[in-house]
Amino acid sequence: MLDNDVLGFIIEPTRSTLENPNLDVYQMIIQSGKPAVFINAHYPELDFPHVEVADTASEKKLMDYLLDHGHERVLGVFQVDDMQGVNRMNGFIRSYQTHPHVASSGDIMMYRSSDNINDVLRKIKNRVEVPDNAQPTAIVCYNDQLAMEVIGMLGKEGFDIPNDISVAGFDDYEISKYINPGITTMIHPKRHLGETAAEMLIDMINKKDRESKVFDAELVIRDSTKAVNTTKTR
């Protein structure tokens, strides 16, 4: 790979909170002098520029919206073997820290990418099949794909979304706006991130210095969430 005509690399880590299994490869890239850009996550111990979304601030924005619209008992479900999930979980926590009157009402459930989705959904089901005064009024999911699975599971269990429980995601997955109900989410600027990473890499190939870039995500309110004790919010 390093001996052919490849001029540089765009790298997206997987399971980025775990011990880095490819550290030797990344060290070889450094030694080769070929440029590389990390996208969506990075390893602090490696001196490569990166392009990412401000996951912590973005998740906090989503949570602030829910808490400011009357939700108190929010269940956050996060994939914790990658940094995006950990950073989004941190945003969930920070939002509660800035809403101290409900800070003890939140709940967090963690899972790994290797976990069976049916096991994850069963654990979520156990968190909502509780007395009304302990049931979450909203569930925020690691991404829209999980949110769609949660909405489907809750529907089979007889819950009306969002009148019984609001559900929100992250990433603005392509079909999340077309399902019923459309998913409240944070827009992950995938195309812009990819274009920026490519532009950065081309500049680095041409011996230009480039700094890391972090982008904000936009909150999009759809029909999967509503304010507590009011009609749907748009």
Legacy VTK file of the C-alpha trace (Angstrom):
# vtk DataFile Version 3.0
C-alpha trace
ASCII
DATASET POLYDATA
POINTS 234 float
0.000 0.000 0.000
2.785 2.443 0.878
5.004 1.353 -2.022
2.518 1.983 -4.831
1.307 5.195 -6.446
-1.036 6.206 -3.604
-0.261 9.825 -2.751
-2.232 10.126 0.481
-4.971 8.698 2.661
-8.381 9.650 4.072
-8.984 7.441 7.104
-12.158 6.835 9.129
-11.400 4.938 12.347
-13.790 2.277 13.640
-14.289 1.392 17.310
-12.096 4.404 17.998
-12.363 4.321 21.794
-10.669 0.933 21.961
-6.963 0.206 21.805
-5.790 1.165 18.341
-5.243 -2.074 16.370
-3.790 -0.223 13.379
-1.238 1.913 15.189
1.637 0.158 13.408
0.048 0.976 10.022
-0.414 4.620 10.967
3.205 4.797 12.126
4.260 3.399 8.739
2.269 6.169 7.023
4.035 8.758 9.163
7.433 7.250 8.328
6.591 7.174 4.619
5.999 10.925 4.629
2.667 10.509 2.825
-0.125 12.780 4.064
-3.296 11.522 5.728
-6.527 13.098 6.966
-8.810 11.493 9.529
-12.573 11.906 9.165
-15.317 11.647 11.843
-12.847 10.614 14.573
-9.149 10.736 15.306
-6.519 9.431 17.696
-4.998 12.198 19.855
-1.656 10.385 19.966
-1.304 10.672 16.167
-0.376 13.992 14.598
-2.755 13.939 11.629
-5.264 16.690 10.824
-8.898 15.669 11.095
-12.362 16.704 9.913
-15.194 16.108 12.366
-18.576 17.247 13.607
-18.774 18.891 17.023
-20.602 15.860 18.410
-20.602 16.977 22.049
-21.943 20.470 21.350
-24.414 19.125 18.791
-25.890 16.505 21.120
-26.133 19.155 23.826
-28.105 21.347 21.410
-30.551 18.497 20.784
-30.894 17.763 24.494
-31.298 21.435 25.374
-34.224 21.544 22.958
-35.922 18.591 24.645
-35.297 19.771 28.203
-36.428 23.294 27.330
-39.680 21.801 25.972
-40.653 20.132 29.205
-38.884 16.770 29.024
-37.171 15.686 32.220
-36.798 11.904 32.086
-34.772 11.396 28.908
-33.100 8.088 28.096
-29.881 8.428 26.092
-28.703 5.358 24.167
-25.117 5.590 22.927
-22.614 3.365 21.163
-19.513 3.701 23.300
-16.833 1.883 21.338
-16.369 4.844 19.018
-15.542 8.444 19.871
-18.629 9.854 18.148
-20.822 7.923 20.571
-18.779 8.908 23.608
-18.760 12.569 22.564
-22.525 12.534 22.003
-23.011 10.951 25.401
-20.905 13.746 26.898
-23.189 16.282 25.212
-26.188 14.540 26.787
-24.546 14.848 30.216
-23.544 18.485 29.709
-27.094 19.432 28.840
-28.335 17.992 32.109
-25.530 19.832 33.909
-26.934 23.103 32.572
-30.452 22.101 33.648
-29.746 21.349 37.318
-33.428 21.201 38.326
-33.813 17.960 36.323
-30.206 16.750 36.431
-31.063 13.612 38.413
-33.833 12.543 36.020
-31.761 11.477 33.019
-30.771 7.916 32.204
-28.005 6.530 29.979
-27.764 3.150 28.299
-24.530 2.148 26.589
-23.925 -0.516 23.965
-21.170 -1.640 21.582
-21.154 -1.986 17.811
-20.762 -5.754 18.239
-23.953 -6.048 20.321
-26.941 -7.730 18.710
-29.558 -5.093 17.836
-32.332 -7.259 19.273
-30.514 -7.346 22.623
-30.142 -3.565 22.531
-33.848 -3.101 21.758
-34.838 -5.521 24.524
-32.864 -3.483 27.047
-34.501 -0.286 25.832
-37.906 -1.956 26.110
-37.119 -2.836 29.731
-36.352 0.824 30.427
-39.735 2.009 29.121
-41.981 -0.730 30.482
-42.029 0.840 33.934
-44.626 2.856 35.879
-45.649 6.084 34.181
-43.919 8.231 36.789
-40.601 6.553 35.978
-41.015 6.131 32.220
-38.824 8.299 29.979
-40.727 10.969 28.086
-38.065 10.944 25.365
-35.330 8.682 24.005
-32.313 10.131 22.203
-30.415 7.632 20.092
-26.807 7.419 18.950
-27.940 7.744 15.343
-31.024 7.757 13.136
-30.707 4.082 12.232
-31.065 3.163 15.892
-33.898 5.684 16.270
-35.812 3.952 13.451
-35.360 0.588 15.162
-36.551 2.070 18.463
-39.619 3.646 16.853
-40.493 0.310 15.244
-40.052 -1.584 18.516
-42.102 0.923 20.511
-44.876 0.834 17.901
-45.104 -2.956 18.208
-45.390 -2.542 21.979
-48.349 -0.194 21.590
-46.609 3.139 22.170
-47.616 6.141 20.085
-44.667 8.254 18.889
-44.470 11.065 19.908
-47.612 11.245 22.044
-46.399 8.598 24.490
-42.629 8.883 24.027
-40.583 11.220 21.843
-37.656 9.750 19.906
-34.707 11.643 18.402
-31.658 10.554 16.460
-28.465 11.971 14.993
-26.910 12.080 11.478
-30.033 12.847 9.349
-29.935 9.407 7.753
-31.256 9.557 4.190
-34.699 8.043 4.848
-35.241 9.492 8.342
-37.319 12.349 6.910
-39.570 10.002 4.933
-40.632 7.474 7.567
-43.681 8.062 9.752
-43.075 9.903 11.971
-40.117 11.776 10.506
-37.192 11.757 12.924
-36.005 14.800 14.850
-32.248 14.754 14.368
-28.983 16.626 14.003
-27.835 17.059 10.400
-24.424 15.451 9.954
-22.881 17.296 6.961
-21.468 14.135 5.401
-20.877 15.541 1.934
-19.247 18.699 3.289
-16.985 16.662 5.556
-15.916 14.438 2.672
-15.263 17.372 0.360
-13.285 19.185 3.045
-11.194 16.102 3.810
-10.409 15.693 0.106
-9.479 19.369 -0.269
-7.238 19.143 2.781
-5.496 16.047 1.449
-4.892 17.614 -1.977
-3.368 20.674 -0.292
-1.144 18.458 1.850
-0.011 16.490 -1.214
0.955 19.874 -2.666
2.979 20.596 0.496
0.503 23.071 1.977
-0.170 23.004 5.717
-3.761 22.378 6.786
-5.370 22.582 10.217
-8.092 20.320 11.572
-11.692 21.447 11.061
-14.731 20.861 13.264
-18.231 21.610 11.973
-21.461 22.325 13.824
-24.531 20.189 13.199
-27.965 21.692 12.545
-30.991 20.685 14.607
-33.984 19.592 12.506
-37.326 19.193 14.287
-39.675 16.624 12.809
-42.735 14.720 14.044
-40.990 12.124 16.243
-40.751 14.612 19.120
-43.210 16.913 20.864
-43.172 19.165 23.865
-44.458 17.565 27.050
-48.196 18.095 27.625
-48.670 20.117 24.426
-49.363 19.475 20.785
-46.556 18.493 18.421
-43.788 21.023 18.009
-42.487 21.916 14.555
LINES 1 235
234 0 1 2 3 4 5 6 7 8 9 10 11 12 13 14 15 16 17 18 19 20 21 22 23 24 25 26 27 28 29 30 31 32 33 34 35 36 37 38 39 40 41 42 43 44 45 46 47 48 49 50 51 52 53 54 55 56 57 58 59 60 61 62 63 64 65 66 67 68 69 70 71 72 73 74 75 76 77 78 79 80 81 82 83 84 85 86 87 88 89 90 91 92 93 94 95 96 97 98 99 100 101 102 103 104 105 106 107 108 109 110 111 112 113 114 115 116 117 118 119 120 121 122 123 124 125 126 127 128 129 130 131 132 133 134 135 136 137 138 139 140 141 142 143 144 145 146 147 148 149 150 151 152 153 154 155 156 157 158 159 160 161 162 163 164 165 166 167 168 169 170 171 172 173 174 175 176 177 178 179 180 181 182 183 184 185 186 187 188 189 190 191 192 193 194 195 196 197 198 199 200 201 202 203 204 205 206 207 208 209 210 211 212 213 214 215 216 217 218 219 220 221 222 223 224 225 226 227 228 229 230 231 232 233
